[in-house]
Amino acid sequence: MAKKFASQGDMTEKKISFTEVGKDLWAFTAEGDPNSGVIIGDDSVMIVEAQATPRLAGKVIEKVREVTDKPITHVALTHYHAVRVLGASAFNADQIIMSEMARGMVNERGQEDWDSEFQRFPRLFEGHESIPGLTYPTTTFNDRMTVYLGNRRIDLMHLGRAHTAGDIVVHVPDENVMFTGDIVEYHSACYCGDGYFADWGNTLDAIKAYDVDAIAPGRGDALVGSDMVNAAIENTRDFVESTYRPAARVAARNGTLKDAWDAVRAECDPKFADYAIYEHCLPFNVARAYDEARGISHPRIWTDKRDIEMWEQLQS
């Protein structure tokens, strides 16, 4: 292969930031690596996103212990991807919460996704030997559920498909702060390989309707203040649309996947080439956009073998 596959060449440890985005609400970020969120209630703590391994989850726990000694009782997972969920065992939480759709996707493609992401992100999976197995929720819901940590209310909602079919957001009304998972990114490429381009914009609109004061996105810095929040939402929209439009035009004229790759690069490179994991995401994004434009409504399952075949086809 002409360039190292996905993120295999990225072995540099990232600087961790821990930012308060509202009273007793924190965003754990690391220069474009997967983020986690921390919600401190009256008597316990909810974590949003569990990281890829118990080793990385331990870094989140270290930051939590700098600000509270309350027990971690809940882990909310915004979707099924391995880099988000396989560290869950480290928290020893009473409840692990996903949407029912996300649980179904663990059944359908969880092991394939683990194998695939392990190959894509070797740095994130250092210490993988401690992962006990696939992460399954103890609690699921379809459209909406509410958790109370004492008097603190936390609303978990499926607002629509975007990054995956089962995405949820986590909203804390008393501070009007939202944890969006990978539906919203900041100065990081959106991974669209399991996404729904036609739905993503509507889901962003649903988030925007909450007019939140801060967002902890899936990747990138915490977004504090309405200006930063709205800029990130619209930038995410631009990234998704700029990926899909050229691929759809190629598909409409019966062009090839390689044609779609060239067309998407021409539109996206000038705007997004300096974004975190851009080169990693682009081949998977183009493949999914090309599929959706040709009427393949449900994303095909990525496997470690399919990953390499597609990468070599597009990078040749």
Residue pairs with C-beta under 8 A, 6 or more apart in sequence:
1 311
1 312
1 315
2 315
2 316
3 9
3 279
3 315
5 119
5 120
5 307
5 308
5 311
6 119
6 120
6 121
6 280
6 307
6 311
7 120
7 121
7 122
7 123
7 124
7 277
7 280
8 119
8 120
8 122
10 123
10 280
11 122
11 123
12 123
13 123
14 30
14 31
14 32
14 33
15 30
15 31
16 28
16 29
16 30
16 59
16 63
17 27
17 28
17 29
17 30
17 221
17 222
18 26
18 27
18 28
18 29
18 63
18 66
19 26
19 27
19 29
19 221
19 222
19 224
20 26
21 27
21 175
21 177
21 214
21 215
21 216
21 222
21 223
21 224
22 172
22 175
22 176
22 177
22 213
22 214
23 174
23 175
24 39
24 40
24 41
24 67
24 68
24 152
25 37
25 38
25 39
25 40
25 172
25 175
25 177
25 214
25 216
26 37
26 38
26 40
26 63
26 64
26 67
27 35
27 36
27 37
27 38
27 216
27 222
28 35
28 36
28 37
28 38
28 59
28 60
28 63
29 35
29 216
29 219
29 220
29 221
29 222
31 276
32 187
32 188
32 219
32 220
32 275
32 276
32 277
33 124
33 219
34 49
34 51
34 52
34 83
34 84
34 124
34 218
34 219
35 49
35 216
35 217
35 218
35 219
35 220
36 47
36 48
36 49
36 50
36 51
36 60
37 47
37 48
37 49
37 170
37 179
37 216
38 45
38 46
38 47
38 48
38 60
38 63
38 64
38 67
39 45
39 46
39 47
39 48
39 149
39 152
39 154
39 170
39 172
39 179
40 67
40 68
40 70
40 149
40 152
41 70
41 148
41 149
41 150
41 151
41 152
41 154
42 149
42 150
42 151
42 152
43 70
43 149
43 150
44 70
44 71
44 72
44 73
44 74
44 149
44 150
45 64
45 68
45 70
45 71
45 72
45 73
45 74
45 149
46 72
46 73
46 74
46 75
46 76
46 147
46 149
46 154
46 170
47 60
47 64
47 72
47 74
47 75
47 76
47 91
47 93
48 75
48 76
48 77
48 78
48 170
48 179
48 181
48 216
49 76
49 77
49 78
49 84
49 85
49 179
49 181
49 218
50 57
50 75
50 77
50 84
50 85
50 86
50 87
50 88
50 90
50 91
50 135
51 57
51 59
51 60
51 83
51 84
51 86
51 87
52 82
52 83
52 84
52 86
52 87
52 117
52 121
52 124
52 125
53 86
53 87
53 124
53 125
53 126
53 127
53 128
53 130
53 131
54 87
54 89
54 90
54 127
54 130
54 131
55 87
55 126
55 127
55 130
56 87
56 124
56 127
57 87
57 88
57 89
57 90
57 91
58 90
61 72
61 90
61 91
64 72
72 91
72 92
72 93
73 93
73 94
73 95
73 149
74 93
74 94
74 95
74 96
74 97
74 147
74 149
75 88
75 91
75 93
75 95
75 96
75 97
76 97
76 98
76 154
76 156
76 168
76 170
76 179
77 84
77 85
77 88
77 96
77 97
77 98
77 102
77 135
77 137
78 84
78 102
78 167
78 168
78 169
78 170
78 179
78 180
78 181
78 182
78 183
78 218
79 98
79 99
79 102
79 105
79 163
79 164
79 166
79 167
79 168
79 181
79 182
80 98
80 102
80 103
80 105
80 106
80 109
80 110
80 113
80 164
80 166
81 113
81 117
81 164
81 182
81 194
82 110
82 113
82 114
82 116
82 117
82 118
83 117
83 121
83 124
84 181
85 106
85 135
86 114
86 128
86 131
86 134
86 135
87 131
88 96
88 135
89 130
89 131
89 132
89 135
94 138
95 138
95 139
95 147
96 135
96 136
96 137
96 138
96 139
97 137
97 138
97 139
97 140
97 141
97 145
97 147
97 156
98 106
98 137
98 139
98 140
98 166
98 168
99 140
99 141
99 142
99 158
99 166
99 167
99 168
100 140
100 141
100 142
100 166
101 142
101 158
101 165
101 166
102 137
102 140
102 164
102 166
102 167
102 168
103 136
103 137
103 140
103 166
104 166
105 164
105 165
105 166
106 134
106 135
106 136
108 301
109 301
109 302
110 134
111 134
112 301
112 302
112 303
112 304
113 301
113 302
114 134
115 303
115 304
116 302
116 303
116 304
116 306
116 307
117 124
117 125
118 125
118 128
118 304
119 304
119 307
119 308
120 280
120 307
139 145
141 156
141 158
142 158
143 157
143 158
144 155
144 156
144 157
144 158
145 155
145 156
146 153
146 154
146 155
146 156
147 153
147 154
147 156
148 154
152 172
152 174
153 172
153 173
153 174
154 170
154 171
154 172
155 170
155 171
155 172
155 173
156 168
156 169
156 170
156 171
157 168
157 169
157 170
157 171
158 166
158 167
158 168
159 167
159 168
159 169
159 203
159 206
159 207
160 167
160 199
160 202
160 203
160 206
161 167
161 195
161 196
161 199
161 200
161 203
162 182
162 183
162 195
162 196
162 199
162 200
162 203
162 204
163 181
163 182
163 183
163 190
163 191
163 192
163 194
163 195
163 200
163 218
164 194
164 195
165 194
165 196
165 298
165 299
167 181
167 182
167 183
167 203
168 181
169 178
169 179
169 180
169 181
169 183
169 207
170 178
170 179
171 177
171 178
171 179
171 210
171 212
172 178
175 213
175 214
176 210
176 211
176 212
176 213
176 214
177 212
177 213
177 214
177 215
177 216
178 207
178 210
178 212
178 214
178 215
178 216
179 215
179 216
180 207
180 215
180 216
180 217
180 218
181 218
182 190
182 191
182 217
182 218
182 219
183 200
183 203
183 204
183 207
183 218
183 236
184 204
184 207
184 215
184 217
184 218
184 223
184 232
184 233
184 236
185 217
185 218
185 219
185 220
185 232
185 236
185 239
186 217
186 219
186 220
186 221
186 223
186 232
186 235
187 220
187 221
187 275
187 276
188 217
188 218
188 219
188 220
188 275
188 276
188 277
189 239
189 272
189 275
189 276
189 277
189 278
189 280
189 281
189 282
189 285
190 236
190 239
190 240
190 243
190 281
190 285
191 277
191 281
191 284
191 285
192 200
192 240
192 243
192 281
192 284
192 285
192 288
192 289
193 281
193 284
193 285
193 287
193 288
193 299
193 302
194 288
194 299
194 302
195 240
195 285
195 288
195 299
196 292
196 299
197 240
197 241
197 243
197 244
197 288
197 289
197 292
198 292
200 237
200 240
201 237
201 240
201 241
204 233
204 236
204 237
207 215
207 233
208 230
208 233
211 226
212 229
213 224
213 225
213 226
213 229
214 222
214 223
214 224
214 225
214 229
215 222
215 223
215 229
215 232
216 222
216 223
217 223
217 232
219 276
219 277
220 232
220 276
223 229
223 232
238 271
239 268
239 271
239 272
239 275
242 264
242 267
242 268
242 271
242 272
243 264
243 267
243 268
243 285
243 286
243 289
244 289
244 292
244 293
245 267
246 260
246 263
246 264
246 266
246 267
247 260
247 263
247 264
247 286
247 289
247 290
247 293
248 289
248 293
249 263
250 256
250 259
250 260
250 263
250 290
250 293
251 260
251 290
251 293
251 294
252 293
255 263
257 286
257 287
257 290
257 313
257 314
258 313
258 314
260 286
260 289
260 290
261 282
261 283
261 286
261 314
264 282
264 285
264 286
264 289
265 282
268 278
268 282
272 278
283 310
283 311
283 314
283 315
284 302
284 307
284 310
286 314
287 310
287 314
288 299
291 299
291 300
300 306
